[in-house]
Amino acid sequence: MSDERRDGTRMITELSVTLRAVKGGEVIDERATAHDISTNGFRVETQAQMTEKTLIAFTMDLPGGERASGSGRVVWASRESWATWAGIEITSMSWSDKRRLTNLLHPPRVDWSGLSKTSTKLLIALVVITAAHRLLYSPIAQGVLAKMAPKIIALAVMWWALSELLKKERR
């Protein structure tokens, strides 16, 4: 059985993050790097010493010049020769910052194929309507339609009668 405790979608990226102490607000590391970001937490690479259960405040630099701030708790920490790696569980974040983080992880998607098909249908309908309008209001077309109207009506009636006869024979 795996001891994987992650929830939700994670974004494999590197974002700058500033870490501060919750009490007093002193800066712990202003050049830390956030990795594997989700709306529940992230993995941080820092030069600062981190210990489990430590409460921290953070400000993450998001793409496009936006920022997301909140507070979190260190759930695990591992010191290596050149950095400390730690898992941060986000415990508090404003609604707007959480929304920015969610939009980063799940960008709005556009169904380009569906949009293309709908646009094509709309364009065809517009061409047909324009052609019909020009045809019906053209003096030449009106004269031709007036002469052909009896024949068109007779053809429609014959088609309807034939379809009714064929329906009766199938029964």
RODO-2510 file (C-alpha; in nm, 4 decimals, decimal comma):
residues 171
     n   res          X          Y          Z
     1     m     0,0000     0,0000     0,0000
     2     s     0,1324     0,3448    -0,0920
     3     d     0,1743     0,6117     0,1712
     4     e     0,0945     0,8830    -0,0894
     5     r    -0,1289     1,1400     0,0815
     6     r    -0,1640     1,3968    -0,1946
     7     d    -0,5077     1,5178    -0,2968
     8     g    -0,6052     1,6923    -0,6170
     9     t    -0,4234     1,7973    -0,9294
    10     r    -0,0616     1,9031    -0,8959
    11     m     0,1289     2,1310    -1,1280
    12     i     0,4911     2,0341    -1,1808
    13     t     0,6530     2,3769    -1,1922
    14     e     0,8905     2,6098    -1,0176
    15     l     0,7529     2,9317    -0,8737
    16     s     0,9269     3,1832    -0,6501
    17     v     0,7890     3,1926    -0,2991
    18     t     0,8675     3,4036     0,0045
    19     l     0,8404     3,2270     0,3402
    20     r     0,7686     3,4186     0,6614
    21     a     0,7125     3,3241     1,0226
    22     v     0,3444     3,3377     1,1161
    23     k     0,4289     3,4955     1,4505
    24     g     0,6053     3,8271     1,4020
    25     g     0,6102     3,8046     1,0219
    26     e     0,9904     3,7907     0,9921
    27     v     1,1197     3,6640     0,6582
    28     i     1,2503     3,3063     0,6706
    29     d     1,3510     3,2854     0,3026
    30     e     1,2629     3,5350     0,0290
    31     r     1,4118     3,3208    -0,2501
    32     a     1,2519     2,9820    -0,1910
    33     t     1,1083     2,7778    -0,4786
    34     a     0,7679     2,6086    -0,4796
    35     h     0,7312     2,2799    -0,6706
    36     d     0,4403     2,0340    -0,7232
    37     i     0,1765     2,2960    -0,6477
    38     s    -0,1852     2,2086    -0,5717
    39     t    -0,4703     2,3911    -0,4010
    40     n    -0,3929     2,1852    -0,0884
    41     g    -0,0193     2,2421    -0,0670
    42     f     0,3204     2,2405    -0,2337
    43     r     0,6763     2,1179    -0,1991
    44     v     0,9251     2,3904    -0,1190
    45     e     1,2994     2,4100    -0,1753
    46     t     1,4607     2,6531     0,0678
    47     q     1,7917     2,7448     0,2272
    48     a     1,6183     2,7886     0,5625
    49     q     1,5960     2,5209     0,8265
    50     m     1,2420     2,3740     0,8369
    51     t     1,0924     2,1395     1,0932
    52     e     0,7661     1,9458     1,0962
    53     k     0,4557     2,1202     1,2348
    54     t     0,6094     2,4668     1,1897
    55     l     0,3503     2,7260     1,0873
    56     i     0,4546     2,9580     0,8045
    57     a     0,3092     3,2346     0,5900
    58     f     0,3913     3,2427     0,2208
    59     t     0,3561     3,4615    -0,0862
    60     m     0,3845     3,2790    -0,4185
    61     d     0,4669     3,4627    -0,7435
    62     l     0,2261     3,3305    -1,0077
    63     p     0,2695     3,3671    -1,3839
    64     g     0,1459     3,6947    -1,5277
    65     g     0,2645     3,9014    -1,2315
    66     e    -0,0060     3,7771    -0,9943
    67     r     0,0555     3,6584    -0,6398
    68     a    -0,1145     3,4202    -0,4010
    69     s    -0,0632     3,4435    -0,0254
    70     g    -0,1665     3,2243     0,2594
    71     s    -0,0468     3,0284     0,5576
    72     g     0,0509     2,6685     0,5925
    73     r     0,2019     2,3975     0,8057
    74     v     0,5177     2,1982     0,7384
    75     v     0,4114     1,8328     0,7193
    76     w     0,7551     1,6899     0,6407
    77     a     1,1087     1,8237     0,5992
    78     s     1,4326     1,6775     0,4698
    79     r     1,7700     1,8538     0,4880
    80     e     2,0130     1,7831     0,2063
    81     s     2,3632     1,9219     0,1623
    82     w     2,2557     2,2187    -0,0487
    83     a     1,8879     2,2786     0,0470
    84     t     1,5979     2,1823     0,2667
    85     w     1,2961     2,0237     0,1021
    86     a     0,9646     2,0461     0,2827
    87     g     0,5994     1,9661     0,2196
    88     i     0,3691     2,2569     0,2994
    89     e     0,0003     2,1967     0,3643
    90     i    -0,2005     2,5117     0,2933
    91     t    -0,4133     2,5809     0,5997
    92     s    -0,5481     2,9256     0,5135
    93     m    -0,5806     3,1268     0,1938
    94     s    -0,8187     3,3999     0,0801
    95     w    -1,0903     3,3029    -0,1646
    96     s    -0,9446     3,5221    -0,4415
    97     d    -0,5921     3,3800    -0,3996
    98     k    -0,7278     3,0239    -0,3986
    99     r    -0,9175     3,1088    -0,7187
   100     r    -0,5951     3,2364    -0,8819
   101     l    -0,4194     2,9144    -0,7845
   102     t    -0,7105     2,7044    -0,9163
   103     n    -0,7041     2,8924    -1,2484
   104     l    -0,3313     2,8203    -1,2744
   105     l    -0,3903     2,4481    -1,2193
   106     h    -0,7087     2,4247    -1,4299
   107     p    -0,7006     2,6934    -1,6983
   108     p    -1,0319     2,7600    -1,8711
   109     r    -1,0556     2,5426    -2,1807
   110     v    -1,2088     2,6359    -2,5126
   111     d    -1,3635     2,3712    -2,7351
   112     w    -1,2112     2,4985    -3,0587
   113     s    -1,3531     2,2104    -3,2622
   114     g    -1,7085     2,2707    -3,1413
   115     l    -1,6691     2,6452    -3,1854
   116     s    -1,5452     2,5889    -3,5418
   117     k    -1,8398     2,3600    -3,6282
   118     t    -2,0925     2,6053    -3,4836
   119     s    -1,9316     2,8969    -3,6680
   120     t    -1,9418     2,7027    -3,9961
   121     k    -2,3123     2,6208    -3,9504
   122     l    -2,3851     2,9843    -3,8691
   123     l    -2,1955     3,1018    -4,1786
   124     i    -2,3838     2,8568    -4,4046
   125     a    -2,7195     2,9652    -4,2583
   126     l    -2,6268     3,3298    -4,3149
   127     v    -2,5344     3,2621    -4,6783
   128     v    -2,8613     3,0698    -4,7397
   129     i    -3,0728     3,3429    -4,5780
   130     t    -2,8948     3,6158    -4,7755
   131     a    -2,9359     3,4220    -5,1025
   132     a    -3,3060     3,3565    -5,0316
   133     h    -3,3629     3,7225    -4,9496
   134     r    -3,1964     3,8392    -5,2711
   135     l    -3,3846     3,5761    -5,4746
   136     l    -3,7264     3,6612    -5,3325
   137     y    -3,6846     4,0358    -5,3751
   138     s    -3,5344     4,0198    -5,7258
   139     p    -3,7868     4,1272    -5,9981
   140     i    -3,6560     3,8610    -6,2370
   141     a    -3,6813     3,5858    -5,9742
   142     q    -4,0309     3,6978    -5,8779
   143     g    -4,1425     3,6675    -6,2427
   144     v    -3,9917     3,3190    -6,2758
   145     l    -4,1457     3,2051    -5,9467
   146     a    -4,4859     3,3406    -6,0509
   147     k    -4,4725     3,1418    -6,3750
   148     m    -4,3422     2,8255    -6,2037
   149     a    -4,5690     2,8393    -5,8947
   150     p    -4,8428     2,6118    -6,0377
   151     k    -4,5843     2,3541    -6,1448
   152     i    -4,4074     2,3658    -5,8043
   153     i    -4,7400     2,3229    -5,6211
   154     a    -4,8418     2,0316    -5,8491
   155     l    -4,5037     1,8634    -5,7933
   156     a    -4,5367     1,9015    -5,4136
   157     v    -4,8888     1,7538    -5,4156
   158     m    -4,7791     1,4594    -5,6334
   159     w    -4,4814     1,3910    -5,4013
   160     w    -4,7101     1,3954    -5,0971
   161     a    -4,9655     1,1651    -5,2662
   162     l    -4,6949     0,9184    -5,3716
   163     s    -4,5471     0,9087    -5,0222
   164     e    -4,8937     0,8402    -4,8761
   165     l    -4,9519     0,5553    -5,1241
   166     l    -4,6172     0,3990    -5,0408
   167     k    -4,6929     0,4174    -4,6693
   168     k    -5,0221     0,2285    -4,7189
   169     e    -4,8517    -0,0463    -4,9241
   170     r    -4,5902    -0,1054    -4,6521
   171     r    -4,8563    -0,1751    -4,3909
***
